[in-house]
Amino acid sequence: MELEVSEFSKYQVELEDSAARQVLWTSARLEPLSDRGLKSVSCAFPAALLKRQNYLVQLSGIRANGTSELVTTNAFRAVVK
């Protein structure tokens, strides 16, 4: 995920079932990547978690004191073939 503003030194990603509002997977704490001045966060989760439905990917920034702040939420629909 591309970061518009990189104000945190660490981030965390959650995969959520959008209908049940249940967190299915949580990443480790991630450091932002930098490429040609653009900052991003990259992660991968097991495909076995996905069924044919809608999901949310929530990105939170982690402060130095360990508290978190939601940065962005992205929705997607899995199509399993």
N, C-alpha and C positions, 0 to 999 in steps of 0.2 A: 504494500500500500504506500502510495506516495504521500509524504507529509508536507502540508502547506507551510507549517511553522514547526520547527523542531526545538521546542522549549524544554523537553525532557531528555535526560541522558539514557533512560530505559523505558521500554514500552512492553505491553502485554496484550495478547490477542485472545479473544474468546469466540468460540463457535457456538451459536445458540439456535435451537429449534424455535422458529419464529411463532408457531402456533401455540406450543406448550410453554414458551418463554423459559425453557430449561437449557442451562449451559451444558453442552455435550463434551467440550474440550477446552482446555486452557493452556496456552503456551508457557514456556519458561520466560523469564525476563529477557527482552531482546534489546540489543543496541542498534540504533539507526545506522543504515548504510549511506554512504555518500558517493555519488557518481556525477561528475560535471556540475557540481553545485546543487544537485537535487538530492534531497534526503528521502529515504524510504525505509520501510520495515518489511522483512520477508519472513514467512513461516510456512510450514506444511503440516497438514493434519491427515490422519488416516482416512482414506477414501471409504473404508468399511463403515464409517460413522454416517455416511450419507445415504438417504433414501430419496425417493422422488417427492420432494416437497420444498418449501421455502426455508431459508436460513438467514441469520444475521451474523455478520462478522463485526465484532466490536473491538476497537483499538483504544486502549487506555494508556495514558502517560503515567509513569511512576516517579514520584518526587523523591528527593534524597532521604526524607524521613519515612518513606515506605508507603505513604498514602497515594491513592490513584485518582485520576480524573479522566472521565470519558472524553476522548478526542473526536472520534467519528464512528459512525455505524454504517455499514454497507450491507445491502440485501442482495441475495442471489437465489436462484431456483436450481436445484440439482436435477439433472435428467440422467437417470441410470439406464444404460442399455445392456 
